[in-house]
Amino acid sequence: MAQCFSQQKINNLNLKSDEGRQIAKDLILKSDVLIENFKPGTLEKWGMSPDDLKKDNPGLISARISGYGQTGPRSHLPGYASVCEGYGGFRYVNGFPDGPSSQTQFKHR
């Protein structure tokens, strides 16, 4: 992850712990934007849904990005960059005409 966020402060939190969730909530109180990429329902399970967080930070803008979307038959599955690239057709359009598809060489942000 550090490669994707060079020149920025990084916090690693265990959101499965009460302490980690509290630290995250404290940071979100001071934040303008929250971007999360968990499976749908994960933040709700931890008591950190965007609606819950907006009660204490009404101006918070939330973006939810999950591997297979927020609804639909595969929304419950975890998504990883390489799997989502293949599933979404991104790898099909990358590579060379006479060869196999290629893995992207850029950082996913």
DSSP file (Angstrom, degrees, kcal/mol; ACC not computed):
  #  RESIDUE AA STRUCTURE BP1 BP2  ACC     N-H-->O    O-->H-N    N-H-->O    O-->H-N    TCO  KAPPA ALPHA  PHI   PSI    X-CA   Y-CA   Z-CA
    1    1 A M    >>        0   0    0      0, 0.0     4,-1.1     0, 0.0     3,-0.9   0.000 360.0 360.0 360.0 -33.2    0.0    0.0    0.0
    2    2 A A  T 34  +     0   0    0      1,-0.3     3,-0.4     2,-0.2     6,-0.2   0.829 360.0  60.0 -58.6 -31.5    2.8    2.4    0.7
    3    3 A Q  T >4 S+     0   0    0      1,-0.2     3,-0.8     2,-0.2    -1,-0.3   0.876 104.1  50.0 -62.6 -36.9    3.7    2.5   -3.0
    4    4 A C  T <4 S+     0   0    0     -3,-0.9    -1,-0.2     1,-0.2    -2,-0.2   0.744 116.6  40.0 -74.4 -23.1    0.2    3.8   -3.8
    5    5 A F  T >< S+     0   0    0     -4,-1.1     3,-1.3    -3,-0.4    -1,-0.2  -0.229  75.8 161.9-124.2  44.2    0.4    6.6   -1.2
    6    6 A S  T <   +     0   0    0     -3,-0.8     3,-0.1     1,-0.2    -3,-0.1  -0.312  68.7  25.6 -63.0 150.4    3.9    7.9   -1.4
    7    7 A Q  T 3  S+     0   0    0      1,-0.2     2,-0.3     0, 0.0    -1,-0.2   0.606 107.6  99.4  70.6  14.1    4.4   11.4    0.1
    8    8 A Q  S <  S-     0   0    0     -3,-1.3    -1,-0.2    -6,-0.2     2,-0.2  -0.899  80.6-101.7-128.1 158.5    1.4   10.8    2.4
    9    9 A K        -     0   0    0     -2,-0.3     2,-0.4    -3,-0.1    -3,-0.0  -0.567  38.7-153.7 -75.2 141.3    0.9    9.8    6.0
   10   10 A I        -     0   0    0     -2,-0.2     2,-0.4     2,-0.0    -8,-0.0  -0.959  12.4-171.6-122.5 135.4   -0.1    6.2    6.4
   11   11 A N        -     0   0    0     -2,-0.4     2,-0.6     2,-0.0    -2,-0.0  -0.994   7.5-160.1-123.3 129.7   -2.1    4.6    9.1
   12   12 A N        +     0   0    0     -2,-0.4     2,-0.4     2,-0.0    -2,-0.0  -0.949  19.9 178.7-107.8 118.4   -2.6    0.9    9.4
   13   13 A L        -     0   0    0     -2,-0.6     2,-1.1    10,-0.0     3,-0.0  -0.935  32.7-135.5-122.6 142.6   -5.6    0.0   11.6
   14   14 A N    >   -     0   0    0     -2,-0.4     3,-1.8     1,-0.1     6,-0.5  -0.818  21.9-173.5 -91.7  97.1   -7.1   -3.3   12.6
   15   15 A L  T 3  S+     0   0    0     -2,-1.1    -1,-0.1     1,-0.3     6,-0.1   0.537  77.0  71.7 -73.9  -4.4  -10.8   -2.4   12.0
   16   16 A K  T 3  S+     0   0    0      4,-0.0     2,-0.3    -3,-0.0    -1,-0.3   0.613  90.3  74.7 -80.9 -11.9  -11.8   -5.8   13.5
   17   17 A S  S <> S-     0   0    0     -3,-1.8     4,-2.3     1,-0.1     5,-0.2  -0.729  84.9-128.0-100.8 151.3  -10.7   -4.4   16.9
   18   18 A D  H  > S+     0   0    0     -2,-0.3     4,-2.2     1,-0.2     5,-0.2   0.906 111.7  51.8 -59.3 -42.2  -12.6   -1.9   19.0
   19   19 A E  H  > S+     0   0    0      1,-0.2     4,-2.3     2,-0.2    -1,-0.2   0.918 109.3  48.9 -63.0 -44.5   -9.5    0.2   19.3
   20   20 A G  H  > S+     0   0    0     -6,-0.5     4,-2.3     1,-0.2    -5,-0.2   0.906 111.5  49.2 -62.7 -42.5   -8.9    0.3   15.6
   21   21 A R  H  X S+     0   0    0     -4,-2.3     4,-2.6    -7,-0.3    -1,-0.2   0.890 110.4  51.0 -64.7 -38.8  -12.5    1.2   14.9
   22   22 A Q  H  X S+     0   0    0     -4,-2.2     4,-2.4     2,-0.2    -2,-0.2   0.912 110.0  49.0 -66.2 -41.3  -12.4    4.0   17.4
   23   23 A I  H  X S+     0   0    0     -4,-2.3     4,-2.2     2,-0.2    -2,-0.2   0.924 111.9  49.9 -62.0 -43.2   -9.2    5.4   15.9
   24   24 A A  H  X S+     0   0    0     -4,-2.3     4,-2.6     1,-0.2    -2,-0.2   0.928 110.4  49.5 -61.3 -45.2  -10.8    5.3   12.4
   25   25 A K  H  X S+     0   0    0     -4,-2.6     4,-1.9     1,-0.2    -1,-0.2   0.903 109.2  52.2 -61.2 -40.9  -13.9    7.1   13.7
   26   26 A D  H  X S+     0   0    0     -4,-2.4     4,-0.6     1,-0.2    -1,-0.2   0.900 112.1  46.1 -61.7 -40.6  -11.7    9.8   15.3
   27   27 A L  H >< S+     0   0    0     -4,-2.2     3,-1.0     1,-0.2    -2,-0.2   0.892 109.8  53.7 -68.0 -39.7   -9.9   10.3   12.0
   28   28 A I  H >< S+     0   0    0     -4,-2.6     3,-1.4     1,-0.3    -1,-0.2   0.825  98.5  63.8 -66.3 -31.0  -13.1   10.3   10.0
   29   29 A L  H 3< S+     0   0    0     -4,-1.9    -1,-0.3     1,-0.3    -2,-0.2   0.806 108.8  41.7 -59.9 -27.9  -14.5   13.1   12.3
   30   30 A K  T << S+     0   0    0     -3,-1.0    -1,-0.3    -4,-0.6     2,-0.2   0.343 103.1  94.7 -98.9   4.2  -11.7   15.3   10.9
   31   31 A S    <   -     0   0    0     -3,-1.4     3,-0.1    -4,-0.2    28,-0.1  -0.607  55.5-159.5-103.4 156.9  -12.0   14.2    7.3
   32   32 A D  S    S+     0   0    0      1,-0.3    29,-2.4    -2,-0.2     2,-0.4   0.747  81.6  31.8 -95.8 -33.9  -13.9   15.5    4.3
   33   33 A V  E     -a   61   0A   0     27,-0.2     2,-0.5     2,-0.0    -1,-0.3  -0.977  57.9-165.2-133.8 138.9  -13.9   12.3    2.2
   34   34 A L  E     -a   62   0A   0     27,-2.9    29,-2.7    -2,-0.4     2,-0.5  -0.991   8.5-176.0-121.8 122.8  -14.1    8.6    3.1
   35   35 A I  E     +a   63   0A   0     -2,-0.5     2,-0.3    27,-0.2    29,-0.2  -0.982  10.1 175.3-117.9 124.1  -13.3    6.1    0.4
   36   36 A E  E     -a   64   0A   0     27,-2.3    29,-2.9    -2,-0.5    -2,-0.0  -0.950  23.5-170.3-130.7 151.2  -13.7    2.4    1.2
   37   37 A N        +     0   0    0     -2,-0.3    30,-0.3    27,-0.2    42,-0.3  -0.116  41.9 128.8-132.1  38.1  -13.4   -0.8   -0.8
   38   38 A F  S    S-     0   0    0      1,-0.1     3,-0.1    28,-0.1    -2,-0.1  -0.406  70.8 -83.3 -84.0 166.6  -14.8   -3.5    1.5
   39   39 A K    >   -     0   0    0      1,-0.1     3,-2.0    -2,-0.1     4,-0.3  -0.423  66.4 -82.6 -61.4 146.3  -17.5   -6.0    0.6
   40   40 A P  T 3  S+     0   0    0      0, 0.0    -1,-0.1     0, 0.0    -3,-0.0  -0.259 117.6  26.2 -54.2 136.6  -20.9   -4.5    1.0
   41   41 A G  T 3> S+     0   0    0     -3,-0.1     4,-2.1     4,-0.0     5,-0.1   0.244  88.6 107.1  95.6 -11.8  -22.1   -4.6    4.6
   42   42 A T  H <> S+     0   0    0     -3,-2.0     4,-1.4     2,-0.2     6,-0.2   0.951  81.8  43.8 -67.2 -49.2  -18.7   -4.7    6.2
   43   43 A L  H  4>S+     0   0    0     -4,-0.3     5,-3.4     1,-0.2     6,-0.3   0.887 113.0  53.6 -63.0 -36.9  -18.8   -1.1    7.5
   44   44 A E  H >45S+     0   0    0      4,-0.2     3,-1.6     1,-0.2    -1,-0.2   0.905 104.6  54.8 -62.3 -40.9  -22.3   -1.7    8.7
   45   45 A K  H 3<5S+     0   0    0     -4,-2.1    -1,-0.2     1,-0.3    -2,-0.2   0.840 110.3  46.8 -60.6 -33.0  -21.2   -4.8   10.6
   46   46 A W  T 3<5S-     0   0    0     -4,-1.4    -1,-0.3    -3,-0.1    -2,-0.2   0.375 118.6-110.9 -90.2   3.7  -18.6   -2.6   12.4
   47   47 A G  T < 5S+     0   0    0     -3,-1.6    -3,-0.2    -4,-0.2    -2,-0.1   0.801  90.3 111.0  71.8  28.4  -21.1    0.2   13.2
   48   48 A M      < +     0   0    0     -5,-3.4    -4,-0.2    -6,-0.2    -5,-0.1  -0.127  35.3 150.7-127.5  36.6  -19.4    2.5   10.7
   49   49 A S     >  -     0   0    0     -6,-0.3     4,-2.7    -5,-0.2     5,-0.2  -0.297  60.8-109.3 -64.8 156.3  -21.9    2.9    7.9
   50   50 A P  H  > S+     0   0    0      0, 0.0     4,-2.2     0, 0.0     5,-0.1   0.880 121.9  53.0 -54.1 -38.2  -21.7    6.2    6.0
   51   51 A D  H  > S+     0   0    0      2,-0.2     4,-0.8     1,-0.2    -2,-0.0   0.912 109.8  47.6 -64.2 -41.5  -25.1    7.1    7.6
   52   52 A D  H >> S+     0   0    0      1,-0.2     3,-0.7     2,-0.2     4,-0.6   0.924 113.7  47.4 -62.8 -44.0  -23.7    6.4   11.1
   53   53 A L  H >X S+     0   0    0     -4,-2.7     4,-1.4     1,-0.2     3,-0.8   0.833 104.6  60.2 -69.0 -32.7  -20.5    8.4   10.4
   54   54 A K  H 3< S+     0   0    0     -4,-2.2    -1,-0.2    -5,-0.2    -2,-0.2   0.707  90.1  71.3 -69.9 -18.6  -22.5   11.4    9.0
   55   55 A K  H << S+     0   0    0     -4,-0.8    -1,-0.2    -3,-0.7    -2,-0.2   0.883 112.1  29.0 -62.4 -36.3  -24.3   11.8   12.3
   56   56 A D  H << S+     0   0    0     -3,-0.8    -2,-0.2    -4,-0.6    -1,-0.2   0.628 134.6  32.9 -97.4 -17.3  -21.0   13.1   13.8
   57   57 A N    ><  +     0   0    0     -4,-1.4     3,-2.2     1,-0.1    -1,-0.2  -0.660  67.4 178.9-138.5  78.9  -19.6   14.5   10.5
   58   58 A P  T 3  S+     0   0    0      0, 0.0    -4,-0.1     0, 0.0    -1,-0.1   0.737  79.5  55.3 -58.7 -26.0  -22.6   15.8    8.5
   59   59 A G  T 3  S+     0   0    0    -28,-0.1     2,-0.1     2,-0.1    -5,-0.1   0.419  77.8 129.8 -87.1   3.0  -20.3   17.1    5.6
   60   60 A L    <   -     0   0    0     -3,-2.2     2,-0.5    -6,-0.1   -27,-0.2  -0.348  46.9-151.8 -63.7 131.2  -18.6   13.8    5.1
   61   61 A I  E     -a   33   0A   0    -29,-2.4   -27,-2.9    -2,-0.1     2,-0.4  -0.916  14.6-161.6-102.1 127.5  -18.6   12.6    1.5
   62   62 A S  E     -a   34   0A   0     -2,-0.5     2,-0.4   -29,-0.2   -27,-0.2  -0.913  12.0-172.3-116.0 137.6  -18.5    8.8    1.1
   63   63 A A  E     -a   35   0A   0    -29,-2.7   -27,-2.3    -2,-0.4     2,-0.6  -0.998   7.9-160.5-125.4 129.8  -17.5    6.7   -1.9
   64   64 A R  E     +a   36   0A   0     -2,-0.4     2,-0.5   -29,-0.2   -27,-0.2  -0.946  12.4 175.6-115.1 118.9  -18.0    3.0   -1.8
   65   65 A I        +     0   0    0    -29,-2.9     2,-0.3    -2,-0.6    -2,-0.0  -0.971   6.0 170.4-125.4 115.2  -16.0    0.9   -4.3
   66   66 A S    >   -     0   0    0     -2,-0.5     3,-1.0     1,-0.1   -28,-0.1  -0.881  43.7-109.8-125.0 160.4  -16.2   -2.9   -4.2
   67   67 A G  T 3  S+     0   0    0     -2,-0.3     3,-0.1   -30,-0.3     8,-0.1   0.828 114.6  19.0 -56.7 -38.5  -14.9   -5.5   -6.5
   68   68 A Y  T 3  S-     0   0    0      1,-0.4     6,-0.3     9,-0.4    -1,-0.3   0.084 117.5 -96.5-124.3  22.0  -18.3   -6.6   -7.8
   69   69 A G    <   -     0   0    0     -3,-1.0    -1,-0.4     1,-0.2    -2,-0.1  -0.128  40.0 -77.9  88.8 173.2  -20.5   -3.6   -7.0
   70   70 A Q  S    S+     0   0    0     -6,-0.1     2,-0.3    -4,-0.1    -1,-0.2   0.676 111.7  26.9 -86.8 -19.8  -22.8   -2.9   -4.0
   71   71 A T  S    S+     0   0    0     -3,-0.1     3,-0.2     4,-0.0     0, 0.0  -0.854  84.3  70.0-134.1 169.7  -25.7   -5.1   -5.4
   72   72 A G  S >  S-     0   0    0     -2,-0.3     3,-1.2     1,-0.2     4,-0.3  -0.370  90.1 -57.1 108.8 172.9  -26.0   -8.1   -7.6
   73   73 A P  T 3  S+     0   0    0      0, 0.0     3,-0.2     0, 0.0    -1,-0.2   0.701 132.1  35.9 -67.2 -21.7  -25.2  -11.8   -7.5
   74   74 A R  T >  S+     0   0    0     -6,-0.3     3,-2.1    -3,-0.2    -6,-0.1   0.318  81.6 106.5-112.4   8.2  -21.4  -11.4   -6.8
   75   75 A S  T <  S+     0   0    0     -3,-1.2    -7,-0.2     1,-0.3    -1,-0.1   0.753  75.2  61.1 -61.5 -23.5  -21.5   -8.4   -4.5
   76   76 A H  T 3  S+     0   0    0     -4,-0.3    -1,-0.3    -3,-0.2   -37,-0.1   0.565  87.3  94.7 -79.8  -8.1  -20.7  -10.5   -1.5
   77   77 A L  S <  S-     0   0    0     -3,-2.1    -9,-0.4     1,-0.1   -10,-0.2  -0.582  81.1-114.7 -86.1 145.4  -17.4  -11.7   -3.0
   78   78 A P        -     0   0    0      0, 0.0     2,-0.4     0, 0.0   -40,-0.1  -0.510  31.1-142.0 -72.3 147.7  -14.1  -10.0   -2.1
   79   79 A G        -     0   0    0    -42,-0.3     2,-0.4    -2,-0.2   -12,-0.1  -0.936  15.7-171.2-116.9 135.8  -12.5   -8.2   -5.1
   80   80 A Y     >  -     0   0    0     -2,-0.4     4,-3.0     1,-0.1     3,-0.3  -0.929  34.9-113.3-121.8 148.5   -8.8   -8.1   -5.9
   81   81 A A  H  > S+     0   0    0     -2,-0.4     4,-2.4     1,-0.2     5,-0.2   0.882 114.2  45.6 -49.7 -51.3   -7.3   -5.9   -8.6
   82   82 A S  H  > S+     0   0    0      1,-0.2     4,-1.6     2,-0.2    -1,-0.2   0.883 115.8  46.4 -65.2 -37.6   -6.1   -8.8  -10.9
   83   83 A V  H  > S+     0   0    0     -3,-0.3     4,-2.8     2,-0.2     5,-0.2   0.930 113.6  48.1 -68.5 -45.3   -9.4  -10.7  -10.5
   84   84 A C  H  X S+     0   0    0     -4,-3.0     4,-2.6     1,-0.2     6,-0.4   0.850 107.2  57.1 -65.9 -33.8  -11.5   -7.6  -11.2
   85   85 A E  H  <>S+     0   0    0     -4,-2.4     6,-1.5    -5,-0.3     5,-1.3   0.927 113.1  40.5 -61.2 -44.2   -9.4   -6.7  -14.2
   86   86 A G  H ><5S+     0   0    0     -4,-1.6     3,-0.9     4,-0.2    -2,-0.2   0.929 116.7  48.0 -69.8 -45.7  -10.2  -10.1  -15.8
   87   87 A Y  H 3<5S+     0   0    0     -4,-2.8    -2,-0.2     1,-0.2    -1,-0.2   0.870 113.3  47.8 -64.3 -38.3  -13.8  -10.2  -14.7
   88   88 A G  T 3<5S-     0   0    0     -4,-2.6    -1,-0.2    -5,-0.2    -2,-0.2   0.516 114.6-112.7 -83.6  -4.8  -14.5   -6.7  -16.0
   89   89 A G  T <>5S+     0   0    0     -3,-0.9     4,-1.2    -4,-0.5     3,-0.2   0.457  80.8 124.8  89.8   0.9  -12.8   -7.2  -19.3
   90   90 A F  T  4<S+     0   0    0     -5,-1.3     3,-0.3    -6,-0.4     4,-0.2   0.889  74.9  49.3 -62.7 -38.8   -9.9   -4.8  -18.7
   91   91 A R  T >4 S+     0   0    0     -6,-1.5     3,-1.0     1,-0.2    11,-0.5   0.800 101.7  64.2 -71.2 -27.0   -7.3   -7.5  -19.4
   92   92 A Y  T 34 S+     0   0    0     -7,-0.4    -1,-0.2     1,-0.3    -2,-0.2   0.878 105.2  44.4 -62.5 -37.3   -9.1   -8.4  -22.6
   93   93 A V  T 3< S+     0   0    0     -4,-1.2     2,-0.3    -3,-0.3    -1,-0.3   0.391 105.5  76.1 -91.3   4.4   -8.3   -5.0  -24.1
   94   94 A N  S <  S+     0   0    0     -3,-1.0     8,-0.5    -4,-0.2     2,-0.3  -0.881  76.5  38.4-115.3 148.7   -4.7   -4.9  -22.9
   95   95 A G  B    S-B  101   0B   0     -2,-0.3     6,-0.2     6,-0.2    -3,-0.0  -0.841  95.2 -43.5 116.7-155.5   -1.8   -6.8  -24.3
   96   96 A F    >   -     0   0    0      4,-0.8     3,-2.0    -2,-0.3    -2,-0.1  -0.893  45.9-118.8-118.7 147.5   -0.8   -7.5  -27.9
   97   97 A P  T 3  S+     0   0    0      0, 0.0    -1,-0.1     0, 0.0     4,-0.0   0.826 114.0  38.9 -53.9 -36.7   -3.2   -8.7  -30.7
   98   98 A D  T 3  S+     0   0    0      2,-0.1    -3,-0.0    -3,-0.0     0, 0.0   0.258 115.8  57.9 -99.5  13.1   -1.3  -12.0  -31.3
   99   99 A G  S <  S-     0   0    0     -3,-2.0     3,-0.1     1,-0.1     0, 0.0  -0.738  90.4 -76.2-133.4-179.8   -0.6  -12.7  -27.6
  100  100 A P        -     0   0    0      0, 0.0    -4,-0.8     0, 0.0    -1,-0.1  -0.227  59.0 -85.0 -72.7 167.0   -2.2  -13.2  -24.3
  101  101 A S  B     -B   95   0B   0     -6,-0.2     2,-0.3     1,-0.1    -6,-0.2  -0.278  47.5-135.4 -65.9 160.7   -3.6  -10.4  -22.2
  102  102 A S        -     0   0    0     -8,-0.5     2,-0.2   -11,-0.5    -8,-0.1  -0.889  12.4-109.5-123.7 153.5   -1.2   -8.7  -20.0
  103  103 A Q        -     0   0    0     -2,-0.3    -8,-0.0     1,-0.1   -21,-0.0  -0.550  44.6-104.5 -75.4 141.5   -1.3   -7.5  -16.4
  104  104 A T        -     0   0    0     -2,-0.2    -1,-0.1     1,-0.1   -13,-0.0  -0.334  20.5-150.5 -66.2 150.0   -1.5   -3.7  -16.0
  105  105 A Q        +     0   0    0      2,-0.1     2,-0.3    -3,-0.1    -1,-0.1   0.014  65.2  90.1-111.4  25.9    1.7   -2.0  -15.0
  106  106 A F  S    S-     0   0    0      0, 0.0     2,-0.3     0, 0.0    -2,-0.1  -0.846  81.7-101.1-119.5 160.8    0.2    0.9  -13.1
  107  107 A K        -     0   0    0     -2,-0.3     2,-0.6  -104,-0.1    -2,-0.1  -0.588  31.5-128.0 -78.6 135.8   -0.8    1.3   -9.5
  108  108 A H              0   0    0     -2,-0.3  -104,-0.1     1,-0.2    -1,-0.1  -0.750 360.0 360.0 -82.6 123.1   -4.5    0.9   -8.7
  109  109 A R              0   0    0     -2,-0.6    -1,-0.2  -104,-0.0    -2,-0.0   0.359 360.0 360.0-119.6 360.0   -5.6    3.9   -6.8
